[in-house]
Amino acid sequence: MFQFSPINKDWGMNKNIKPPLPSSTLEIAKNLRKQSTDAELRLWYYLRAKRTLSLKWRRQHPIPPYIVDFYCHQAKLVVELDGGQHEVDVDSRRTTYIRSQSIEVIRFWNHDVLSKTEAVMDEILRVVQIRTLSPSPSPVGEGSRA
């Protein structure tokens, strides 16, 4: 008979096991995806389906207590798009919290995504490459076998 272990009973004992998200958070994220801005749709076209360095991106992804515009787990990177509705002090607290989770945050204005898409994508790719860069393998003859 299946029994819950103490680790499963207390979510705090194992940091690799996360409690389920409240259904209200999931519903908010779902609604945000349905109400995407033109800038979000434009950027999503380039990020979705592993089109960017074969990385998986999530749109309107919960990082409790927040929901971020775009998230790549492999690069531990959040991309936020800002329009007129964003408040600098709120964004600052949000960014500080997300960075405390070892996740980098980069921000772009909606206008820049729409008018300078290539430059925005270049910056995202630059940051992704920095964050996913692994140490190069040692050369043949220096501790490795060919």
Residue pairs with C-beta under 8 A, 6 or more apart in sequence:
6 13
7 13
7 14
7 17
8 17
11 17
11 18
11 19
21 62
21 64
25 62
25 64
25 67
26 62
28 67
29 60
29 61
29 62
29 67
30 60
32 60
32 67
33 59
33 60
36 44
36 59
37 81
37 83
37 110
38 110
38 114
39 81
39 83
39 110
39 111
39 113
39 114
40 59
40 69
40 81
42 113
42 114
42 117
43 70
43 79
43 81
43 113
43 117
43 120
44 57
44 59
44 70
46 52
46 117
46 121
47 57
47 59
47 70
47 72
47 79
47 124
48 57
48 59
50 56
52 121
52 124
52 125
52 128
53 125
53 128
53 129
53 132
55 72
55 74
55 75
55 128
55 132
56 72
56 73
56 74
57 70
57 71
57 72
58 70
58 71
58 72
58 73
59 69
59 70
60 67
60 68
60 69
61 67
61 68
61 70
61 71
62 68
63 71
63 78
63 98
63 101
63 103
66 94
66 97
66 98
68 78
68 79
68 80
68 98
68 105
69 78
69 79
69 80
69 81
70 78
70 79
70 80
71 77
71 78
71 79
71 103
72 79
72 128
74 132
75 104
75 127
75 128
75 131
75 132
76 102
76 103
76 104
76 131
77 103
77 104
77 105
77 106
77 124
77 127
77 128
77 131
78 98
78 103
78 104
78 105
78 106
79 105
79 106
79 107
79 108
79 124
80 91
80 95
80 105
80 106
80 107
80 108
81 107
81 108
81 109
81 110
81 113
82 91
82 107
82 108
82 109
82 110
83 109
83 110
91 107
95 105
95 107
98 105
99 105
104 127
104 131
106 123
106 124
106 127
108 120
108 123
112 119
112 120
113 120
137 144
138 144
140 146
